[in-house]
Amino acid sequence: MAVPTVGEVNARAATAETAENISALRIRQVTADLTEELRHLVLWPDKPLDYVRLDEDKYGHHFGAFVPCQDKPVAVISVFFEPVPPVRANANDHTTSGDHGTSARFRKFACHPEFQGQGIGTSLLRYAASYCASMGAAVLWCDARLSSSRWYEKRGLIPFGDTFFKDTVEYTRMRMGLVDSEADGQMRSQPGVEL
């Protein structure tokens, strides 16, 4: 029998730690101030802390993902019940389509770099989607960094509208249906997010 290399031992330990983190993961509602440190670290580390605070935080529903031996959340997400913005089908189209029902927007979604790639962010997004659906939302949407849009697509969100910039970062809007809406014939529950 071959002796495992240090890399193989480290990979096994990391896999075991990942499985342990997911199985012991606890997601709960938190206050907005408990999200700020992680928002700042992950999303806008070069900006002052005030940059990640939102005036509407007082109206939001904030969630944190916790793993054993950590008293602070390792991932956070904030949800706001607000309409999907209208978008034009193309530059020559002067009609718009927007929200045709209750929708929720998630913002300031961040996972600590040491805990990324372990399924924690995916679990938190699923939790937020389930929460929004239970509160009557038919659509969940966000402004996603273009650099992260493939991650969201793998979890069932689809891009809509034109890209745009916040500061120097390019964004796209993304959404997913939370319920089957036969009446309007548009959004359907998307694969990748279990509700």
Residue pairs with C-beta under 8 A, 6 or more apart in sequence:
4 12
17 118
18 117
18 118
18 119
20 68
21 67
21 68
21 115
21 118
21 120
22 118
22 119
22 120
22 123
24 67
24 68
25 65
25 66
25 67
25 120
25 123
26 65
26 66
26 67
27 63
27 64
27 65
27 66
27 123
27 124
27 127
28 63
28 64
28 66
29 61
29 62
29 63
30 62
30 63
30 64
30 73
30 76
31 62
32 53
32 54
32 57
32 58
32 60
32 62
32 78
34 62
34 64
34 72
34 73
34 76
35 62
35 64
35 73
35 76
35 78
35 108
35 110
36 49
36 52
36 53
37 72
38 72
38 73
38 74
38 75
38 76
38 110
38 111
38 112
39 52
39 76
39 108
39 110
40 47
40 49
40 51
40 52
41 110
41 112
41 113
42 110
42 111
42 112
42 113
43 52
43 108
43 110
44 51
44 52
47 167
52 108
54 60
54 78
54 107
54 108
56 80
57 78
59 80
60 78
60 79
60 80
60 107
61 78
61 79
61 80
61 131
62 76
62 77
62 78
62 79
63 76
63 77
63 78
63 79
63 124
63 127
63 128
63 131
64 72
64 73
64 75
64 76
65 73
65 74
65 75
65 76
65 111
65 120
65 121
65 123
65 124
65 127
66 72
66 73
66 74
67 74
67 115
67 120
74 111
74 112
74 114
74 115
74 120
75 109
75 110
75 111
75 112
75 115
75 120
75 121
75 124
76 108
76 109
76 110
76 124
77 106
77 107
77 108
77 109
77 110
77 124
77 125
77 128
78 106
78 107
78 108
78 109
79 104
79 105
79 106
79 107
79 128
79 131
79 132
80 104
80 105
80 106
80 107
81 102
81 103
81 104
81 105
81 132
81 135
81 137
82 103
82 104
82 105
83 98
83 99
83 103
84 98
84 99
84 103
84 105
84 139
84 141
84 175
85 98
85 161
85 173
86 96
86 97
86 98
87 96
87 97
87 98
87 160
87 161
87 162
87 173
88 94
88 95
88 96
88 161
89 95
89 97
99 139
100 184
100 186
101 138
101 139
101 181
101 184
102 136
102 137
102 138
102 139
103 137
103 138
103 139
103 140
103 141
103 175
104 132
104 135
104 137
104 139
104 140
104 141
105 140
105 141
105 142
106 125
106 128
106 140
106 141
106 142
107 142
107 143
109 121
109 124
109 125
109 142
111 120
111 121
111 124
122 155
125 155
125 193
126 193
126 194
126 195
128 140
129 140
129 176
129 178
129 193
129 195
130 195
132 140
132 178
133 178
133 179
133 195
137 178
138 177
138 178
138 179
138 181
138 187
139 175
139 176
139 177
139 178
139 187
140 157
140 175
140 176
140 178
141 157
141 173
141 174
141 175
141 176
142 152
142 157
142 173
142 174
142 175
143 166
143 171
143 172
143 173
144 152
144 157
144 159
144 171
144 172
144 173
144 174
145 169
145 170
145 171
146 163
146 169
146 170
146 171
146 172
147 169
147 170
149 159
149 172
149 174
152 174
153 159
153 174
154 192
155 192
155 193
156 176
156 190
156 191
156 192
156 193
157 174
157 175
157 176
157 190
158 174
158 175
158 176
158 190
159 172
159 173
159 174
160 173
160 174
160 175
161 172
161 173
163 170
163 171
163 172
164 170
164 171
164 172
165 171
175 187
176 187
176 189
176 190
176 193
177 186
177 187
177 188
177 189
177 190
178 189
178 195
179 189
180 188
180 189
181 187
181 188
189 195
